Amino acid sequence: MTKYEMLYILDASLSDEAKDGIIKKIEDLVSSNGGAVEKTDRWGVKKLQYPINYKSEGFYVLTTFEAEKTLVVELERIIGITDGIIRRMITKI
């Protein structure tokens, strides 16, 4: 398995329960498909470099995990259709 980092930005106006639900959904998706989540760092609300969808702040989350390439493709697809996620980036370590 390959090690990856995923940085994603959640809508800052979401409730804490909604943010926790999205983070848990992503961790469960990795775990249930044969991957392993090493750690999840919640960086909190930060100002965006430029407005995205008329929003100037976002809640940043960094997740480090191990997975196969097929899981990364599926993760990109699921995150792309999940409401509340503004941007995401997955990189191989």
C-alpha positions as CSV (number, residue, x, y, z in Angstrom):
1,M,0.0,0.0,0.0
2,T,1.1,3.6,-0.7
3,K,1.0,6.4,1.8
4,Y,-1.1,9.5,1.0
5,E,-2.0,12.9,2.4
6,M,-5.3,14.5,1.7
7,L,-5.9,18.1,2.5
8,Y,-9.5,19.2,2.2
9,I,-11.4,22.4,3.0
10,L,-14.9,22.2,4.5
11,D,-17.4,25.0,4.5
12,A,-16.7,27.1,7.6
13,S,-20.4,27.8,8.1
14,L,-21.3,24.2,8.7
15,S,-22.1,23.1,12.3
16,D,-19.6,21.2,14.3
17,E,-21.7,18.0,14.0
18,A,-21.8,18.3,10.2
19,K,-18.0,18.8,10.0
20,D,-17.5,15.8,12.3
21,G,-19.9,13.8,10.2
22,I,-18.0,14.5,7.0
23,I,-14.6,13.8,8.6
24,K,-15.9,10.5,9.9
25,K,-17.4,9.6,6.6
26,I,-14.1,10.0,4.9
27,E,-12.2,8.0,7.5
28,D,-14.8,5.2,7.3
29,L,-14.6,5.2,3.6
30,V,-10.8,4.7,3.7
31,S,-11.1,2.0,6.5
32,S,-13.9,0.0,4.9
33,N,-12.1,-0.2,1.5
34,G,-8.9,-1.8,2.9
35,G,-7.0,1.4,3.7
36,A,-5.7,2.6,7.0
37,V,-6.1,6.1,8.4
38,E,-2.9,7.1,10.3
39,K,-4.0,10.5,11.6
40,T,-6.4,13.3,11.0
41,D,-5.4,16.9,11.9
42,R,-8.1,19.5,12.2
43,W,-6.4,22.8,11.4
44,G,-9.5,24.8,12.0
45,V,-11.0,27.9,10.3
46,K,-8.6,29.9,8.2
47,K,-9.0,32.6,5.6
48,L,-8.9,31.4,2.0
49,Q,-6.4,32.9,-0.4
50,Y,-9.2,33.9,-2.7
51,P,-13.0,33.5,-2.5
52,I,-14.5,30.1,-3.4
53,N,-18.2,30.0,-4.0
54,Y,-18.5,33.5,-2.4
55,K,-16.9,32.2,0.8
56,S,-13.8,33.7,2.3
57,E,-13.1,31.2,5.1
58,G,-12.8,27.5,5.3
59,F,-12.2,24.7,7.8
60,Y,-9.0,22.9,6.9
61,V,-8.5,19.1,7.6
62,L,-5.3,17.1,6.8
63,T,-5.7,13.3,6.8
64,T,-2.7,10.9,6.4
65,F,-3.6,7.3,5.2
66,E,-2.4,4.2,3.4
67,A,-4.3,2.8,0.5
68,E,-4.3,1.3,-2.9
69,K,-4.6,3.5,-6.1
70,T,-8.1,2.3,-6.7
71,L,-9.3,3.6,-3.4
72,V,-7.8,7.0,-4.1
73,V,-9.8,7.2,-7.3
74,E,-13.0,6.2,-5.5
75,L,-12.2,8.7,-2.7
76,E,-11.8,11.5,-5.3
77,R,-15.2,10.6,-6.7
78,I,-17.0,10.5,-3.4
79,I,-15.4,13.8,-2.2
80,G,-16.3,15.5,-5.4
81,I,-20.0,14.8,-4.9
82,T,-20.1,15.5,-1.1
83,D,-21.8,18.7,-0.1
84,G,-19.8,20.8,2.3
85,I,-16.4,20.1,0.9
86,I,-15.0,23.2,-1.0
87,R,-11.7,21.9,-2.2
88,R,-9.5,18.8,-1.8
89,M,-6.0,17.6,-2.8
90,I,-4.6,14.1,-2.4
91,T,-0.8,13.7,-2.7
92,K,1.4,10.7,-2.5
93,I,4.1,10.9,0.2
